[in-house]
Amino acid sequence: MMTETHDQADSRQPADKAPPRRSAGRIPVNIGLRTVKSLIAVGLCCLASYWAGVSPFYAAIAAMMVMQQTHGDTRKNAKTRTLGTFVGGSFSLIILYLDRGFLMENRLVHYAIVTLFIIPIVLFTLMIKRPNISYFSCVVFFSITLAHYQDENPFYFVIYRVLLTLFGIFIALLLNGTWLPRHRNRDHLFVLDDQAVSILQNNKREQIRLNRLREEGCQVTYQTDWTPAAFAARWPQLPLNLPFLALNGAVLFDPLQQSVLDAIPFDPVSSAAIQQSLNLALAQKQVPGYFAVLLSRRDLYLSYWGDSTDSSQYLIQLIKCSRLHHSLLYQPDLCGYEVLSYLLLAPEPVIADVTEPLLKLPVLAQRTPLDLPDQPGLRLCTITSPETGGGRTLAVSQQLRRTCKVTTAEWLLSGNRTAAAGFAAASRLDQTEPAIVTVHELPGRLTAQDGKQLLKYMERRFHARMKPDTAIPESMT
C-alpha cells in the first residue's frame, strides 16, 4: 500500500512575524569575529614594524584586505594578493631600470611609460590565466613607479614593499587559520534535508557559519528528493565532498567518484505495475509526462515519457548544467536497467489524481514544493520503493558511515513526524553497535530564525563532549 509523505512547506504559509522594535536613534552594533581578527592582525603588524623600525602601512593594508569570514576565502584572497604583489613588483623593476639606464628625467615621459605598461600587466595576468590579480598588480606597480620612483634607492623600496605585504598576508592567514582549543566531534555526521539546505544557502550569514564549521572539521552531508545531478545544479555553491542520499533515500551517491555506492530499486513486478499506471494516466492526458531514474551498474540514467513541458525542461536543464553526470534517455527499453524512482513534476491536484491509482501498490511517495517564481504551485513527487523507508534503510547502513569515515550520524529532518518516527525505529534495528543514527525533527516550514537556531544547535553538538548514544534534545534552542 502506498505511503505518502508531504512536505508541509506549502500547505500553509507561516504568519509573518513583526520585526523587533528598536529604540529611536540607536544603531545596531554587531562586531563579528572577522572584525576582531582584523584588529588583532593590524595590531601585530604595527608591533612587528615598531620592533623592526619600519612603517606598518603596507603590512596592515595587506592584512585587512586579505582577511575574510572563512579560512578558505582568506586563502584564496591571499593567493591573489601574493601573485599580484610579485607581478606588480616585477614590472615596476623594469620601469626603474629604464629610468636609471636611460636617465628619463622628464616626468611626462615617465608617466606616459607607466600608463602604457598597464597593457602588458593586464595581458600577462590573462596569459597566466589569473585575470583577478590584475587589480592588485596595478596597485603595487603604481605605488612603486608613481610614488617612489624618485627615491634615492627605489630598488630597496621594491623589496621593502613586497616583504611587508607578504608579512601582512602571513599574519592574516595565521590568525584566520587559528582555532580556539575546543573539543570537536569530527567523527559525527550531520545530514541536512532539502529545506534545511535551502534556508542555509539563501542566507549569507548562515552560509558563512556553516562553511566555518566545515573548515573546523564538521562532517555535513545531505538527503534530497532530487536526483544527485539535479540537487548539485540547484545549489552550485554547495560543497559536495561526502556521499549523500538522493531520491528520498533510494540511492547513496558519491559525488567525487560520480558513482552509486548503494541503492534500493523497485522489484520488477512493482516497477511494471507503476509504469503501467503512469502510462495510462499519460494516455488519458492526466499528466503531460513523467521521469524514471534508472540504474545500470554504478551509473544513473534519467529517462522521460511524455510531451515536452516547462516543468520537464526545468529538470532536464538542471541535469545538463550540473557538475555531476547523468545520462539522459528518451522512452528507453527498461530491459537491463533497475528502476530506482519515478518523478512527477506537476501541480498538487494533478499529482493527487495520478497517484490515486497507486494507493494499492507498495510504493512510497514524497511531495516537495519547488517555489519557482515562473511556475507557482509546482511540486516534485518522488516515488520510491517502501524498502527505502524514506532514507532510513541506507541511513543505518555501515556503507554511509564507512565512506564518510564517521561513527555516528544525526539526521535533521523538517516537518515529517512519520518519517522521523521511522528513522528512530530503524536506528534500533542495528544491534551490533550503540544507537548510531539519531533524528531531530525541524519545523515544517523553516524560516531564517529557524536556520539560525539550526546552526547554533549544530555548533553546540559539534563542540560538545557527547557519547555515541547521546539522546537528541527536544529543542534546538
MIDOVEX-43083 format. One record per residue (C-alpha): residue number from 1; residue in three letters; x, y, z negated. Coordinates in pm, 1 decimal, always signed. Each point is the difference from the previous one (the first is absolute). Layout:
BEGIN
 seq type       xx       yy       zz
 NUM  ala        X        Y        Z
...
This chain:
BEGIN
 seq type       xx       yy       zz
   1  met     +0.0     +0.0     +0.0
   2  met   +133.1   +342.7    +90.4
   3  thr   +128.1   +219.7   -277.2
   4  glu    -10.6   +372.9    +69.1
   5  thr   +218.8   +248.5   -180.4
   6  his    -61.9   +366.6    +58.5
   7  asp   +238.8   +283.8    -50.5
   8  gln   -219.4   +237.6   -194.2
   9  ala   +176.1   +305.3   +136.2
  10  asp   -258.5   +120.4   +245.1
  11  ser   -316.4   -137.4   -158.7
  12  arg     -3.2   +298.4   -228.6
  13  gln   +208.7   +312.2     +3.2
  14  pro   +136.6   +119.2   -332.8
  15  ala   -125.4   +324.2   -141.1
  16  asp   +244.8   +281.6    +43.9
  17  lys   +153.3    +96.2   -328.1
  18  ala    +24.7   +365.0    -90.2
  19  pro   +359.4   +124.1     -2.6
  20  pro   +145.3    +72.7   -341.2
  21  arg    -37.6   +355.8   -115.8
  22  arg   +307.6   +215.4    -26.0
  23  ser    +44.8   +305.2   -207.6
  24  ala     -8.4   +322.5   +196.3
  25  gly   +344.7   +129.7    +85.1
  26  arg   +179.5   -324.2    -87.6
  27  ile   +218.5   -161.7   +263.3
  28  pro    +35.7   -379.6    -28.2
  29  val   +362.0    -97.4    -58.8
  30  asn   +118.7   -345.1   +103.4
  31  ile   +373.7    -56.4    -38.8
  32  gly    +77.0   -333.9   +159.4
  33  leu   +299.0   -229.9    -19.5
  34  arg   +142.9   +137.1   +324.7
  35  thr    +13.6   +349.7   -150.8
  36  val   +174.6   -128.0   -311.6
  37  lys   +255.6   -196.7   +202.7
  38  ser    +63.4   +299.2   +226.6
  39  leu    +62.5   +215.0   -307.8
  40  ile   +248.3   -252.5   -140.4
  41  ala   +172.2    -37.9   +339.4
  42  val    +52.9   +375.7    +38.4
  43  gly   +125.6    +19.4   -358.0
  44  leu   +254.1   -275.9    +61.7
  45  cys   +117.4   +167.4   +321.1
  46  cys    +48.9   +329.6   -185.2
  47  leu   +183.0   -169.2   -285.6
  48  ala   +233.2   -192.9   +232.0
  49  ser    +68.3   +312.4   +208.9
  50  tyr    +79.2   +197.5   -317.6
  51  trp   +262.0   -256.7    -98.7
  52  ala   +142.7     -3.4   +354.1
  53  gly     +3.2   +378.3    +25.6
  54  val   -211.3    +17.2   +317.9
  55  ser   -344.2   +132.2    +88.1
  56  pro   -286.5   -250.4    -52.6
  57  phe   -212.9   +157.1   +275.5
  58  tyr    +33.8   -264.4   +273.6
  59  ala    -11.0   -297.0   -239.3
  60  ala   -313.6   +131.5   -170.3
  61  ile   -172.3    +70.8   +333.3
  62  ala    +83.3   -350.9   +127.0
  63  ala   -130.7   -164.0   -318.4
  64  met   -326.8   +194.5    +18.0
  65  met    -54.9    -76.5   +369.1
  66  val    +76.1   -371.8    -32.8
  67  met   -206.8    -68.1   -312.6
  68  gln   -335.6   -161.7    +86.1
  69  gln   -280.4   -174.2   -188.8
  70  thr   +129.6   -353.9    +60.2
  71  his   +346.9   -148.1    +22.5
  72  gly    -70.1   -127.5   +350.9
  73  asp    -89.5   +346.4   +128.3
  74  thr   +304.3   +143.8   -177.7
  75  arg   +229.2   -250.1   +172.7
  76  lys   -145.6    +89.7   +340.5
  77  asn    +42.0   +370.1    -69.4
  78  ala   +354.4    -58.4   -125.6
  79  lys    +96.6   -179.1   +322.2
  80  thr   -144.4   +281.9   +207.1
  81  arg   +177.7   +265.6   -205.8
  82  thr   +334.1   -185.5     +1.1
  83  leu     +3.6    -58.5   +375.5
  84  gly   -108.8   +358.6    +63.3
  85  thr   +280.3   +129.6   -221.0
  86  phe   +267.0   -198.0   +185.3
  87  val   -135.9    +93.7   +343.7
  88  gly    -28.2   +369.5    -85.3
  89  gly   +342.9     +3.2   -164.6
  90  ser   +162.5   -171.7   +299.0
  91  phe   -141.2   +245.9   +252.7
  92  ser    +95.1   +293.1   -221.7
  93  leu   +362.4   -120.9     +6.7
  94  ile     -8.8    +31.0   +379.1
  95  ile   -115.6   +362.4    -24.2
  96  leu   +263.8    +81.7   -260.6
  97  tyr   +269.3   -157.1   +217.4
  98  leu   -111.2   +211.1   +296.6
  99  asp     +8.8   +314.3   -214.8
 100  arg   +350.9    -68.7   -122.0
 101  gly   +134.6   -140.9   +325.8
 102  phe   -130.4   +268.9   +234.0
 103  leu    -17.7   +289.0   -250.1
 104  met   -361.6    +84.1    +65.4
 105  glu    -23.5   +318.9   -201.2
 106  asn   -307.1   +126.6   +183.8
 107  arg   -294.9    -74.5   -224.9
 108  leu   -249.9     +5.7   +286.1
 109  val   +199.5   -265.5   +185.9
 110  his    +15.4   -205.7   -317.5
 111  tyr   -375.3    +27.9    -54.3
 112  ala    -66.8    -93.3   +362.9
 113  ile   +212.4   -315.1    -27.4
 114  val   -166.2    -96.7   -330.4
 115  thr   -342.9    +45.2   +157.3
 116  leu    +89.9   -210.9   +303.8
 117  phe   +130.9   -277.8   -227.9
 118  ile   -357.1    -68.2   -112.9
 119  ile    -47.8   -192.3   +325.1
 120  pro   +284.4   -254.6    -49.8
 121  ile    -98.5    -46.1   -365.8
 122  val   -360.7    -84.9    +88.4
 123  leu   +110.0   -218.4   +292.3
 124  phe   +242.3   -187.8   -225.3
 125  thr   -272.0    -72.7   -256.4
 126  leu   -220.8   -130.2   +280.9
 127  met   +283.3   -209.4   +139.4
 128  ile    +52.7   -177.0   -334.3
 129  lys   -381.6    -33.6    -29.4
 130  arg    -21.0   +214.7   -312.4
 131  pro   -201.3   +305.0   +109.3
 132  asn   -113.6    +61.0   -359.7
 133  ile   +353.1   +108.1   -102.3
 134  ser    +20.1   +285.5   +250.9
 135  tyr   -142.2   +250.3   -250.9
 136  phe   +250.5    -86.7   -275.0
 137  ser   +283.8     -8.5   +253.2
 138  cys    -82.1   +352.2   +117.5
 139  val    -32.4   +129.6   -357.1
 140  val   +349.2   -123.0    -89.7
 141  phe   +136.7   +118.5   +333.8
 142  phe   -140.2   +353.3    -43.4
 143  ser   +105.2    +28.5   -366.3
 144  ile   +361.2    -60.1   +106.0
 145  thr    +26.9   +170.5   +339.4
 146  leu   -212.3   +307.2    -78.1
 147  ala    +62.9    +63.3   -369.7
 148  his   +359.2   -114.8    -56.7
 149  tyr   +180.2     -2.6   +335.1
 150  gln   +195.7   +314.5    -98.2
 151  asp   +127.4   -151.0   -326.2
 152  glu   +372.9    -19.4    -49.9
 153  asn    -15.0   -379.0    +13.9
 154  pro   -336.5   -107.5   +150.5
 155  phe   +120.7   -359.0    +45.0
 156  tyr    +16.2    -27.6   -378.2
 157  phe   -361.2   +117.5    -20.4
 158  val   -111.0   -278.7   +236.8
 159  ile   +142.0   -261.7   -236.7
 160  tyr   -134.1   +188.7   -300.9
 161  arg   -348.0    +22.9   +153.6
 162  val    -16.0   -367.0    +95.3
 163  leu   +128.2   -129.9   -333.6
 164  leu   -238.8   +213.4   -205.3
 165  thr   -296.3   -108.3   +212.8
 166  leu    +96.3   -366.5    -37.3
 167  phe    +33.2    +47.1   -376.2
 168  gly   -351.0   +145.9    -22.1
 169  ile   -136.7   -289.7   +205.8
 170  phe   +176.1   -249.0   -227.0
 171  ile   -148.7   +161.2   -311.8
 172  ala   -351.5    -13.1   +150.5
 173  leu    +36.7   -367.4    +95.5
 174  leu   +140.7    -86.6   -341.7
 175  leu   -284.5   +164.7   -189.7
 176  asn   -277.7   -122.1   +227.8
 177  gly   +131.9   -357.0    -11.3
 178  thr    +34.3     -5.3   -377.8
 179  trp   -284.9   -166.0   -188.3
 180  leu    -70.6    +17.4   -369.4
 181  pro    +96.5   -316.4   -193.1
 182  arg   -351.2   -149.8     -9.9
 183  his   -122.4   -356.6    +21.7
 184  arg   -112.8    -98.3   +351.7
 185  asn   -208.1   -304.6    +94.4
 186  arg   +157.6    -65.9   +339.7
 187  asp   -137.6   -356.2     +2.8
 188  his   -361.6   +118.8    -25.6
 189  leu   -203.5    +53.3   +318.8
 190  phe   -280.0   +253.7    +48.6
 191  val   -248.5    -69.8   +280.4
 192  leu   -209.4   +292.6   +127.4
 193  asp   -309.1    -31.6   +218.2
 194  asp   -117.9   +223.6   +285.3
 195  gln   -172.9   +259.0   -217.5
 196  ala   +296.3    +39.8   -233.1
 197  val   +235.9    +38.9   +296.8
 198  ser   -232.2   +257.2   +157.1
 199  ile    -24.8   +222.7   -306.5
 200  leu   +373.2    -18.7    -72.3
 201  gln   +114.4    +61.6   +357.8
 202  asn   -236.4   +293.8    +46.5
 203  asn   +130.1   +170.9   -312.2
 204  lys   +350.9   +139.1    +47.5
 205  arg    +83.3    +21.1   -368.9
 206  glu   -109.6   -356.8    -76.4
 207  gln   +181.1   -122.1   +310.2
 208  ile   +323.2   +152.1   -132.9
 209  arg    -54.8   -158.3   -341.2
 210  leu    -58.3   -340.1   +158.8
 211  asn   +316.1    +31.6   +210.9
 212  arg   +193.4    +95.1   -312.0
 213  leu   -129.4   -313.4   -172.9
 214  arg   +117.3   -210.3   +294.1
 215  glu   +345.5   +154.9    -17.0
 216  glu    +22.2   -100.9   -366.2
 217  gly    -64.7   -360.1   +102.1
 218  cys   -377.8    -28.5    -33.9
 219  gln   -135.9   -277.5   +224.9
 220  val   -312.1   +109.3   +188.9
 221  thr   -187.4   -183.3   +274.5
 222  tyr   -353.1     +3.7   +142.2
 223  gln   -318.5   -190.1    +77.1
 224  thr   -200.6   +125.1   +296.7
 225  asp   -308.8    -98.8   +195.8
 226  trp   +175.6    +98.5   +323.8
 227  thr   +241.2   -198.0   +212.4
 228  pro   +366.0    +62.2    -94.3
 229  ala    +67.9   +210.2   +310.5
 230  ala   -315.6   +210.4    -41.9
 231  phe    +81.8    +61.8   -366.8
 232  ala   +353.4   +114.0    +88.5
 233  ala   -135.0   +230.8   +272.1
 234  arg   -256.3   +160.1   -231.8
 235  trp   +277.1    +90.8   -246.5
 236  pro   +315.5    +58.1   +209.6
 237  gln   +192.2   +159.3   -292.2
 238  leu    -74.7   -286.2   -239.2
 239  pro   +310.5   -206.9    -85.9
 240  leu    -58.2   -364.9    +92.6
 241  asn   +297.8   -180.9   -150.0
 242  leu   -180.9   -287.3   -172.8
 243  pro   -244.0   -264.2   +128.9
 244  phe   -363.9   +105.2    -35.7
 245  leu   -344.3   -157.2    +24.5
 246  ala   -213.5    +86.4   +302.5
 247  leu   -346.5    -89.9   +127.5
 248  asn   -144.7     -1.9   -353.4
 249  gly   +251.5   -257.7   -116.1
 250  ala     -8.5   -232.8   +301.3
 251  val   +364.3    +54.6    +90.6
 252  leu   +327.0    +75.7   -177.6
 253  phe   +210.7   +201.7   +244.1
 254  asp   +370.9    +85.5    -11.0
 255  pro    +49.4   +342.6   +165.7
 256  leu   +378.5    -32.6    +17.2
 257  gln     -4.1   -331.2   +187.4
 258  gln   -335.1    +87.5   +165.9
 259  ser   -128.2   -350.1    -63.8
 260  val   -268.5   -178.0   -200.2
 261  leu   +122.4   -158.7   -323.6
 262  asp   -328.3   -164.3    -99.6
 263  ala   -357.4     +2.7   +128.2
 264  ile   -344.3   -145.6    -69.0
 265  pro   -185.5    -55.4   +332.0
 266  phe   -358.2   -109.1    +62.9
 267  asp    -62.4   -367.3    +47.7
 268  pro    -88.0    -73.6   +367.1
 269  val   -368.2    -75.6    -71.4
 270  ser    -60.3   +325.9   -189.1
 271  ser   +193.0   +199.7   +258.0
 272  ala   -208.4   -140.7   +285.8
 273  ala   -326.7    +71.1   -185.6
 274  ile   +102.4   +357.9    -77.4
 275  gln   +105.4    +70.0   +355.5
 276  gln   -320.8   -149.4   +134.9
 277  ser   -201.4   +231.6   -225.8
 278  leu   +206.9   +302.8   +101.4
 279  asn    -29.0    -87.7   +370.9
 280  leu   -377.4    -21.2    -40.6
 281  ala     -4.7   +345.0   -162.9
 282  leu   +219.0   +126.5   +284.5
 283  ala   -236.1   -142.4   +263.3
 284  gln   -300.3   +157.5   -174.2
 285  lys   +177.4   +338.5     -8.9
 286  gln     -5.8     +8.1   -379.2
 287  val   +369.4    +83.3     -5.0
 288  pro   +218.0   +140.0   +282.3
 289  gly   +291.4   -231.2    -80.4
 290  tyr   +208.2   -174.1   -264.0
 291  phe   +362.8    -87.5    -68.5
 292  ala   +164.9   -323.7   -103.5
 293  val   +341.5    -22.3   -165.0
 294  leu   +180.9   -312.9   +112.2
 295  leu   +306.0   -181.0   -130.6
 296  ser   +245.1   -198.4   +208.9
 297  arg   +305.1   -126.8   -185.7
 298  arg   +114.5   +311.9   -186.5
 299  asp   -139.5   +263.6   +236.8
 300  leu   -329.3   +190.6    -10.6
 301  tyr   -220.5    +74.0   +299.3
 302  leu   -298.4   +233.9    +26.0
 303  ser   -273.7    -90.1   +248.1
 304  tyr   -315.0   +188.0    +94.5
 305  trp   -337.3   -104.9   +138.4
 306  gly   -245.3   +261.3   +128.1
 307  asp    -14.6   +343.4   +157.5
 308  ser   +254.5   +270.8    -55.7
 309  thr   -122.4   +255.2   -256.0
 310  asp   +153.8   +283.3   -196.8
 311  ser    +17.9   -220.2   -308.4
 312  ser   +169.4   -289.5   +181.1
 313  gln   +245.0   +237.9   +167.0
 314  tyr    +81.5   +146.7   -341.0
 315  leu   +124.6   -336.3   -127.4
 316  ile   +174.9    -86.1   +327.5
 317  gln   +185.7   +332.3     +0.2
 318  leu   +104.2    -58.8   -360.9
 319  ile   +152.1   -332.3   +101.7
 320  lys   +178.3   +150.0   +301.4
 321  cys   +162.1   +286.3   -192.3
 322  ser    +90.1   -204.9   -309.1
 323  arg   +355.2    -69.8   -115.8
 324  leu   -113.4   -361.3    -56.0
 325  his    -78.1   -227.3   +292.6
 326  his   -315.6   -193.4    +92.0
 327  ser    -74.7   -129.7   +348.5
 328  leu   -330.2   +112.9   +149.2
 329  leu   -217.2   -259.8   +175.2
 330  tyr   -334.0    +40.1   +178.6
 331  gln   -252.9   -282.3    -42.9
 332  pro   +261.5   -277.4    -22.6
 333  asp    -55.8   -372.5    -25.6
 334  leu    +33.8    -69.5   -372.7
 335  cys   +153.9   -340.6    +62.2
 336  gly   +341.0     -4.2   -166.7
 337  tyr    -78.7   +292.1   -232.2
 338  glu   -113.8    +10.9   -360.3
 339  val   -261.2   +265.6    -75.5
 340  leu    +83.5   +203.9   -309.5
 341  ser   -273.1   +261.7    +13.6
 342  tyr   -276.0   +163.1   +201.4
 343  leu    -22.3   +379.6     -1.7
 344  leu   -299.4   +222.6    +66.7
 345  leu    +25.5   +376.2    +45.9
 346  ala   -352.4   +143.9     -9.3
 347  pro   -241.8   +203.7   -214.7
 348  glu   -139.3   -164.6   -312.2
 349  pro   -348.1    -84.2   +145.6
 350  val   +159.7   -177.9   +298.0
 351  ile   +234.8   -199.8   -223.0
 352  ala   -290.5    -98.2   -226.8
 353  asp   -203.9   -131.7   +297.7
 354  val   +293.3   -190.6   +148.2
 355  thr   +113.7   -162.2   -325.1
 356  glu   -351.7   -105.4   -106.5
 357  pro    +13.4   -328.4   +202.7
 358  leu   +333.3    -79.1   -167.6
 359  leu   -155.6    -18.5   -346.1
 360  lys    -18.9   -379.1    +10.3
 361  leu   +359.7    -42.0   +116.9
 362  pro   +302.3    -29.7   -232.1
 363  val   +158.8   +338.4    +65.4
 364  leu   +111.8   +301.6   -199.6
 365  ala    -77.3   +349.2   +134.5
 366  gln   +161.2   +322.6   -120.5
 367  arg   -138.9   +335.4   +116.2
 368  thr   +225.2   +304.9    -10.0
 369  pro    -90.1   +358.7    +96.4
 370  leu   +230.9   +173.1   +246.0
 371  asp    -93.0   +366.7    -52.2
 372  leu    +98.1    +97.6   +353.8
 373  pro   -101.7   +359.9    +80.4
 374  asp    -95.8    -79.6   +361.1
 375  gln   -185.3   -323.1    -88.8
 376  pro   -194.1    +58.9   -323.7
 377  gly   -154.7   -300.9   -171.7
 378  leu   +235.5   -250.5   +165.2
 379  arg    +94.7   -303.9   -205.2
 380  leu   +249.8   -281.1    +32.4
 381  cys   -142.9   -344.1    -79.6
 382  thr   +270.9   -261.7    -59.6
 383  ile   -135.5   -356.2    +14.0
 384  thr   +230.6   -265.9   -144.8
 385  ser     -9.9   -349.2   -143.0
 386  pro   -139.3    -21.8   -356.3
 387  glu   +315.8   -189.0    -90.9
 388  thr   +187.8   +330.9     +6.2
 389  gly   -196.0   +110.0   -305.2
 390  gly    +37.7   +360.7   +110.2
 391  gly   +376.6    -36.5    -37.5
 392  arg    +14.4   -188.6   -328.3
 393  thr   +114.4   -328.8   +159.1
 394  leu   +317.3   +149.9   +145.6
 395  ala    +32.2   +227.0   -304.3
 396  val    +76.7   -291.3   -230.9
 397  ser   +220.3   -177.5   +253.4
 398  gln   +369.3    -17.7    -77.7
 399  gln    +79.3   +107.8   +356.9
 400  leu    -92.7   +362.0    -70.8
 401  arg   +202.1    +27.2   -321.1
 402  arg   +293.4   -187.9   +150.5
 403  thr    +26.8   +223.5   +306.0
 404  cys    -47.1   +317.1   -206.5
 405  lys   +246.0   -133.1   -263.1
 406  val   -232.0    +69.0   -293.0
 407  thr   -131.0   -208.6   -286.8
 408  thr   -330.2   +179.7    -68.3
 409  ala   -250.5   +179.8   +221.3
 410  glu   -276.7   +247.0    -73.6
 411  trp   -288.0    +71.3   +237.6
 412  leu   -155.1   +346.3    -11.7
 413  leu   -339.3    -48.6   +164.4
 414  ser   -260.7   +269.0    +52.8
 415  gly   -369.2    -32.9    -76.2
 416  asn    -70.4   -372.0    +44.7
 417  arg    -58.7   -185.7   -325.8
 418  thr    -88.3   -323.3   +179.3
 419  ala   +336.5    -10.4   +169.9
 420  ala   +174.3   +102.9   -320.7
 421  ala   -169.9   -279.9   -190.2
 422  gly   +102.9   -244.0   +271.7
 423  phe   +359.3   +118.1    -24.2
 424  ala     +0.2    -40.2   -375.8
 425  ala   -140.8   -350.5    +29.3
 426  ala   +253.2    -92.1   +266.4
 427  ser   +285.4   +129.9   -212.2
 428  arg    -80.1   -276.4   -248.8
 429  leu    +18.9   -269.3   +267.8
 430  asp   +378.7     -4.9     -2.2
 431  gln    +74.7   -208.3   -309.0
 432  thr   +374.8    -25.5    +62.0
 433  glu    +73.1   +356.2   -118.2
 434  pro   -148.5   +260.1   -235.1
 435  ala   -262.6   +242.6   +125.8
 436  ile   +205.6   +130.1   +292.3
 437  val   -278.3   +178.4   +188.0
 438  thr   -207.0   +266.8   -169.6
 439  val   -271.7   +227.7   +132.9
 440  his    -92.0   +357.8    -74.6
 441  glu   -322.9   +135.9   +142.3
 442  leu     +3.5   +359.9   +119.3
 443  pro   -299.6   +229.7    +55.6
 444  gly   -215.4    -83.0   +301.2
 445  arg    +79.0   +336.3   +156.9
 446  leu   +348.7   +126.8    -75.2
 447  thr    +50.2   +373.4    -36.6
 448  ala   +314.7   +209.4    -26.6
 449  gln    -32.5    -13.3   -378.2
 450  asp    -28.2   -380.0    +12.5
 451  gly   +315.0    -10.4   +214.6
 452  lys   +184.9   +203.3   -260.4
 453  gln   -114.0   -236.3   -275.4
 454  leu    +97.0   -298.6   +214.5
 455  leu   +356.3   +132.0    +35.4
 456  lys    +18.7    +68.0   -374.0
 457  tyr   -111.2   -355.6    -67.1
 458  met   +257.5   -145.9   +241.5
 459  glu   +278.0   +211.1   -151.2
 460  arg    -95.3   -110.2   -351.0
 461  arg    -14.6   -367.4    +99.0
 462  phe   +325.9    +21.3   +193.8
 463  his   +190.6   +142.3   -296.8
 464  ala   -177.8   -202.8   -271.7
 465  arg   +160.5   -295.7   -169.4
 466  met   -265.6   -259.3    +78.3
 467  lys    -16.2   -377.3    +16.3
 468  pro   -121.6   -188.7   +310.2
 469  asp   -334.8    -79.1   -163.3
 470  thr    -73.5   +355.9   -113.2
 471  ala   -370.5    +73.3    +22.5
 472  ile   -125.1   +279.1   +219.9
 473  pro   -135.2   +290.6   -205.2
 474  glu   -358.2   +106.9    +49.9
 475  ser    +91.5   +348.3   +118.5
 476  met   +286.1   +157.1   +191.2
 477  thr     -9.5   +311.4   -211.0
